[in-house]
Amino acid sequence: MMTRKGGGLEWSLSHQCEFTINKFRVMGLTRRREPDPSGRMQTRPIQKRPIYLQGVKVPAMATHKFLGLILDQELQWREHCQYVVQKGVKWVMQYRRLAKMLKGVSAKFMRQFFIVVTIPRMMYVADLFLVPGLRISKGTKGFIGKLTKVQRQASLHITGALRSTPMDMINACADLVPFHLLVESLTYRVVMRMETLPWSHPLAKHIAHAVNRYIKSHRALLHEVMHAVKVRPAAFESIKP
C-alpha cells in the first residue's frame, strides 16, 4: 500500500506531506493463536514480523495506544481495561490526600471532584470496552466489578465511612449512582445517539444490520452495544432538518 504506484509514499510527495516512517507501527488484527514456545501458556497471539519502508524498520506491535485508547491485535480490550483500572486507582490514591478528616476538603467538593474529573477520565470511550450484562451475554462483568471497587474507595474517602460499610449505603450517603447503572446509562446514551442518525449517515445501514440480528460468532462491538438495550430504530420518528 505504501510502495506501489499511487500509494502512500507517492501521495506524500505529490502533496508535500512527508511521513515520519520511524514512528510507524504494524499491527495485524487477528484472534488466531500459536503454541507458546516458552511453555508459560499453551498458546499465545500470533507474532507478526516487522516490515521495511525506505530502509527504515517498522516494528510489529501487539498493542498500541491511539487517541487515548489502547488497541490490541485481538480487539479484546484487556490491555485498555487494565490501564483504566490502574488510572482509577492512581487517581483515588491522590484523591485520598485531599480527604483528610481534620484539614481536608469537605465532602461536597470531594464528591464534585470525583464526578467531574475521575469518572470522565475512567469512562473515556467506555462504550467500546464496557458492555452491560445481557440475558444472552455476560458483557464485561469482570472489568465493571474492578471499576466498582475504585468507586467504592472514592466513596469511602468522601463519606469517611468504615471499610466494612455496605456499598449500597455508601452510594446513598455519597449521592453517587451505582457503577453498573452508570455504565448502563452511558450505553443508553450511545445507543440513542447512533439510532437517531439520519439514513444518509454512513453508519446508518451498519447499525440497522447489527440491530436486526445478534450473530453467534465474530460479533463486533456494534452488535454488543446495540443489543445491550431494547431500543430499535423503528421506534423513532425521522425528522428532516
Residue pairs with C-beta under 8 A, 6 or more apart in sequence:
1 7
1 8
2 8
2 9
2 53
3 9
3 53
8 19
9 19
9 53
9 54
11 17
12 18
12 19
21 53
21 54
21 56
21 58
22 56
24 53
24 56
24 58
25 58
25 59
25 60
25 61
25 64
26 48
26 50
26 51
26 58
26 59
26 60
26 61
27 48
27 60
27 61
27 62
27 64
27 71
27 73
28 46
28 48
28 60
28 73
29 73
29 74
29 75
30 46
30 73
30 74
31 45
31 74
31 75
31 76
32 46
33 43
33 44
33 45
33 46
34 43
34 44
34 45
34 46
34 47
35 42
35 43
35 44
36 42
36 43
36 44
45 62
45 73
45 74
46 73
47 60
48 60
48 62
48 73
49 60
50 57
50 58
50 59
50 60
51 57
51 58
51 60
52 58
61 73
62 72
62 73
63 70
63 71
63 72
63 73
63 79
64 70
64 71
65 71
68 124
68 125
69 80
69 124
69 125
69 128
70 77
70 79
70 80
70 83
71 80
72 78
72 79
72 80
77 128
77 129
77 140
80 128
80 129
81 129
81 140
81 143
81 146
84 122
84 129
84 143
84 147
85 143
85 146
85 147
85 150
87 121
87 122
88 118
88 121
88 122
88 147
88 150
89 150
89 153
91 117
91 118
91 121
91 122
92 118
92 150
92 153
92 154
92 157
95 110
95 113
95 114
95 118
95 154
95 157
96 153
96 157
98 104
98 105
98 110
98 113
99 105
99 110
99 157
99 158
99 160
101 160
104 110
105 113
107 158
107 159
107 160
107 174
110 157
110 158
111 158
111 174
111 175
111 176
114 154
114 158
114 176
115 176
118 154
119 182
122 147
122 150
123 130
123 182
123 186
126 183
126 186
127 186
127 187
127 190
127 221
127 225
128 221
129 140
129 143
130 139
130 140
130 143
130 144
130 147
130 183
130 186
130 187
131 137
131 139
131 140
131 187
131 221
131 224
131 225
131 228
132 139
132 144
132 180
132 183
132 184
132 187
132 228
133 139
133 141
134 227
134 228
136 214
136 227
137 224
137 227
139 224
139 228
144 179
144 180
144 183
147 179
148 167
148 178
148 179
148 180
151 176
151 179
152 167
152 170
155 161
155 167
155 170
155 171
155 173
155 174
155 176
156 163
156 165
156 170
158 174
158 176
159 165
159 170
159 173
159 174
161 169
161 170
161 173
167 178
168 178
170 176
171 177
171 178
177 185
184 228
184 229
187 225
187 228
187 229
188 229
188 231
190 225
191 225
191 226
191 228
191 229
191 231
192 231
194 203
194 207
194 225
194 226
195 207
195 211
195 226
195 231
195 232
195 233
195 236
196 236
197 203
197 204
197 207
198 204
198 238
198 240
199 238
206 222
207 222
207 226
207 233
208 233
210 220
210 222
210 223
210 226
210 227
211 226
211 227
211 232
211 233
214 223
214 227
215 223
